[in-house]
Amino acid sequence: MSSMPSSPSEAALPDWLWRYLGVAAPAEDAEWQQGGQPFVMRGGIPRSRALVSAAQEQTEQVFGFKWQKRDTFDRPEVLAAHRSWMLQRYGDPTSFAWLDNYDKPPLLIDAGCGASWSGLELFEPVLPRLRYLGIDISEAVDVARRRFAERGCEGGFVQADIANLPFAPGSVDIIFSEGVLHHTDSTEGALKSLARLLKVGGRFMFYVYRRKGPVREFTDDLLRDRMRAMTPEQAWKAMEPLTRLGIALGELNVEVDIPEPIDLLEIPAGRINLQRLFYWHVAKAFYRPDFTFDEMNHINYDWYAPRNAQRQSIEEVRTWCQECGLEIERERVEEAGITIVAVKR
Ligand SMILES: C[S@@+](CC[C@H](N)C(=O)[O-])C[C@H]1O[C@@H](n2cnc3c(N)ncnc32)[C@H](O)[C@@H]1O
């Protein structure tokens, strides 16, 4: 019988990963201690068995479920829209001059890689120049590994909590964390814990949710609270009426004139599409006419189903960066979130 992997996802993880972890490639089901944390080899991927909080566990389940639904995020048009938004925020990795500074491929940790939806879209053109290590707390790492194999890309994958990685301080060149830090138990804690792993001169690229107006914040907390006891399947279904409302509002395609700022509700004056008014100030009911119903429902589910979903201010982010020696070199503050590229000093 051939010993070749029977599917692309079964390709062996790269040798550099074992050198980085300081263990010989473990056999399936082997258990070991990684920096004092219990690990097991399952499905060809090293997985931490460290305990996490109930909120973190619920968050893990919710994401593990959605990243299996590849038909709700993997269409070329959806990927292209996401890639274009990331390029605007981070810039284009093919033109990062600092990537030329390395004589051997730098280690990039995609912290909370999920299915590597963002990681692959942003870094694919420069992947041959990197050692890409995708880490996620959920089984999405299996999907990420499969997607890498399908595109003929090389990457290492580990299932673990990015807020508690058993790796040596100062051992990582680049950390990329797109839309993840706020899904840990503490955005600040995860940011600081990851920053310790960075080498001096290393880059930290991340995106976190930004705090919204008071009504939207209230709705967001209320919905998350009501959904916390649901299974992922129930939560997916529970989102569908909201998704339908977003579509109905979007299809109306009408604008309203807000005659003067409503300071108490933090709603600015001016013309705004009715769906956008509802979206930014009442509840996240995503609408894009070129997306399918399930693609829109995916986005609403992603927002409301996880129990861990902190929202931050730019002042908090700046303070935390300063406290852990991260000098911000690129900062982009949008209504939805905050994108940072920082250098470790
Ligand atoms: C919104 S998704 C983003 C995934 C990926 N960064 C992307 O943009 O395609 C958030 C991801 O963070 C992961 N996550 C949440 N808390 C985590 C933690 N403490 N450690 C590792 N991953 C975590 C979830 O499992 C999920 O895959």
The ligand as an ORCA input file, in Angstrom:
! r2SCAN-3c Opt
* xyz 0 1
  C     -13.435     35.994     13.799
  S     -12.472     34.553     13.775
  C     -11.043     35.123     12.884
  C     -10.245     34.016     12.277
  C      -9.058     34.451     11.441
  N      -8.153     35.304     12.171
  C      -9.516     35.151     10.199
  O      -9.581     36.395     10.211
  O      -9.828     34.490      9.226
  C     -11.857     34.446     15.425
  C     -11.010     33.206     15.667
  O     -10.364     33.318     16.933
  C     -10.299     32.061     17.518
  N     -10.058     32.230     18.953
  C     -10.854     32.823     19.875
  N     -10.266     32.813     21.082
  C      -9.071     32.210     20.909
  C      -7.993     31.908     21.787
  N      -8.030     32.223     23.084
  N      -6.914     31.285     21.284
  C      -6.855     30.950     19.964
  N      -7.840     31.222     19.085
  C      -8.928     31.848     19.551
  C     -11.628     31.446     17.173
  O     -11.650     30.060     17.324
  C     -11.817     31.919     15.727
  O     -11.343     30.996     14.793
*
